[in-house]
Amino acid sequence: MPETSETLSLSSVVGDAIRRQIFAVQDFSLLSMRSVVNVFTPPYYWTDALEQMDLIGVGSLPIVIIIGFFIGAVLVLQTSAQFERFGETALTGDAVALALVRELGPTITAIVIAGRNASGMASELGSMVVTEQVDAMRALGTDPIRKLMTPRVIATVLVLPLLVAVADFVGLVGGFLVAYFTLQLGAVQFWTRAINALDFGDLVQGFVKPIVFGFIIATVGCYQGLRVRGGTQGVGRSTTQAVVISSVLVIVIDAFLSRLLLWSFSR
């Protein structure tokens, strides 16, 4: 009998955990859909969206520039030895351009934005929930999803592709400087090959991914903030979960998007 009760309790615990996760996914999906539908129906909060674009875009610009520059530099440092072995140092521009535009630019920038802004959204909205500001908004007839979540989703989706473009360009600059001083590659040779290596499919990959990643980062951060439970400790947990979940989802969805886009443009 004790073994049977232990088995039943274990199965019930596992079942409850799975059930909670299913309900959480359902709740997240409905909340995300509401944030998208609100874009097409009044009232609109464009001032809040512009403010969020400034906080997310301009505020993240310095760290994106620094990371993009050194990613490009490291790419050249890591690949130059292999290219020198085969006497193909001219291919450095091709490798840096393809790696940055297709993969590293969108993914690394999205992870940085997730760490900086998903946590900020979760903590800000979570603090508003704990201090009952969200309940006060509902009492005054204001939809908190429309007021708080939709502007953040719009801002992140619009700003992240621009940040990725900046990261790609700065990364190419960093790669060129390292290639110039270590491989003695000329500016014309490097930039000509880097530009010619990219085709339309590469550019589509580089700008479709940030749109999807931006939507994931904003919705996960807002969802974790609006679903805070347990006071100030709950705010800390939601902030951590927002960063972890959004970063993991970015990497997982990047794999599927890469396969889909590569298949689409290889036909």
N, C-alpha and C positions, 0 to 999 in steps of 0.2 A: 504493500500500500504506500509506503513512503516514496518508493521509486516512481509509482504512478502519479502521485501528487506533484513530485518534483518535475516530471516530464510535462504534466499539464501546465504547471506554472511557467516553465520555460517556453513552451509553445505559445502560451497566452502573452507572455512578455514580448516575444518576437513578433507575434501577430499584431499586438498593439503598436509596436514600433513601426512596422510596415504600414499599418493603417494611418498612423500620424503622418508619415512621409507622403503617402498618397494624397491625404487631405491638404498637406502643405503645398504640394505641386498644383493641386486644383485651385487652391486659394491664390497662389502666385499667378497662375494663368489667367484667372478672372480679373485680378487686379491689373495685370499688364494689358489685357484687352480693354479695360475701362480707360486706362491712361491713353491708349491709342484712339479710342472712339471720341474722347473729349477734345481731341485736336480738331475735329470736324464739326463740333457743335458749340454754340456760345453758352456762357460767357467765356471770353478769352483773356488770358493773363500774360500778354506779350511782354509787359514790363518785367514780370518775374522771370520770364524765359531769357530776356536780354541780360538781366542781372546774373542769372546762373551761367550764361555763356561767358560772361566776363570772369566769374569766379573759376569756372572749369577750364576755359581756354587760356585766357591771359595768365591766370594764376599758375597753370601747369606748364607754361611755355619755357621758363628757365630750366626746369629739370628735364623736359623733353629734349631741349637743345643739347644739354650736357650729355645725356645718355645716348642720343643719336650720334653725336660726334665721336664718342669713344667706341661705340659699336662698329662704326665704319672703320675706325683706326685698327681695332682688334681684328676685324675681318681680314684686312690686308696683312697684318702681322702673321696671322695664322696660315694664310694661304700662300704668302709670298715664297716660303721655303719650297713648297711643292711645285709652284710654277717655275722657280729657278732651276729645279732639277731637270725639267723638261725643256728649258729654254723658252717658255711661253709666258713671260712676265706681262706681255701685252694683254693677256686675258684677265688681268686683275680688275680692270674696270667692268668687264662683263660680270664677273663673279659678285662683286660688291653691289652692282646695280640690281641684279636678279635677286640676290639674297635679301637685300633691304626692302625692295618694292613688293616682292611676293610674300615674304614671311616675317623677317625680323622687325621691320618697321611697324606693321600693324599689330603684331602680337606683343612685342615688348612695350610699345606705347600703350596698348590697352591694359596690360598688367600694371604699368606705372599709374595710369589713370584710375584703375580699380583700387590700388593701394591708397591713392591720395583722395579720390572723390567718392568712391563707394562707401568708404569708412566715414567720410564727412557727412554724406547724406544720411546714413544710418544713425549716426550719433545726433545729428541735428533734429531729425524727425523723431527719433526715440526720446530725446529730451522734451520735445513738444508733447509727445504722448504721455510721458511720466508726469509732466506739470499740468496736464489736462487742457493744454491749449487747443489740441485737436478736438476734444469734446466741446470746447467753447465755440469753435468754428462751426461745428454741426448745429449747435444750439442757435447760432445766428443765421442759419440757413445757407452756409457756404460749404460746398463739397470739398473736403480736404484732399481727395484724389485729384480733382481738377486744379485746385489751388497750389498744392504742394508737390504732387508727383509729376503731373503732365509737363509743367515747365522744365523740370529737371531732365525728363526723358527727351524732350525736344532739344534742349541745349546740348546734352551729351551726344546725341545722334548727329547734330549739325557740326559740332566743334571737333569731335574726335578725328574725322577724315582730314581736317585742316592741320591738326597736330601731327598726324601721321605724315602728311606731305612735308611739313617742316622737318620732322625727324629723318625722312628719307633724304632730303636735300642736304641737311647738315651732316648726315652719315656719309654721303658721297664726298662732301668737302673733307671730312676727317680721313676718309680712305685715300683721297687724292694726295693730301699732304704727306701721309705716311709713305705712299707709293712714290711720291716725288723725291723724298729725302732718302729712302732706303733702296728703291729699285731704279731711281733715276728715270722715271717715266715722265714724259712731257705732258703739259696740260692738254694740248690738242689730242694727243694719242689716248689719254685716259678718258677724257670727256666724250670724245667721239665714239669710242667703243662702248662706254657706259650707256649712252643714249641709244645707239644702234642695237644694243642687246635687248632692249625692251620693245615689246610689241603691244598691241591693243589688249590682248588677254592678260598680260602682266599688269597693266594699268587697272583693268577691271578688278582683278584680284586685290590689288593694293587699296582700292577704294570701296569695294563691297564689304570686305571684312570689317573695316572700322565702323561702318554703319550698323552691322549686326552686333559687333562687340559693344558699341555705345549703348544700344538698346538693352543688352544684357546687364551691363554695369549699372545703368540708371535704375532699371526695374528691380534688380536684386537689392541694391542699396536702399531704395525707397521701401521695398517690401519688408526688409529686415527692420527698418526704422519704425514703420507703422504698425508692426506686429510685436513691439517690445512688451515683455511681461516681466514683472519682478523689480520694478524700481530702477535705481541707478546701476545695480549689478546687471540687470537685464539690458541696459544700454551698452555696457561694455561687451556683453556676450553678442549682442546683435551687430556691433561694429566689427568684431572679429569674424563673425560668420559672414558678414557682407563681403569682406575682403577675400576670405578663403573661397567661398562659393563662387563669386564672380570670377576670380582668377582661374579656378579649376574649369568653370564653364567656358571661359575664353579659350583655354588650351584644347579642351575636348571638342568644342564646336569648330575650332580652327582646323582640326584634322579632317572633319567631314566637309567643311567648306573648301578646303584645298583639293580634296579628291573630286568634289563636284565641279569646281571651276576648272580644274585641269582637264577633266573629262569633257567639259562643255567646249573648251577652246582647242582641244586636240582633234576634234572631229573634222 
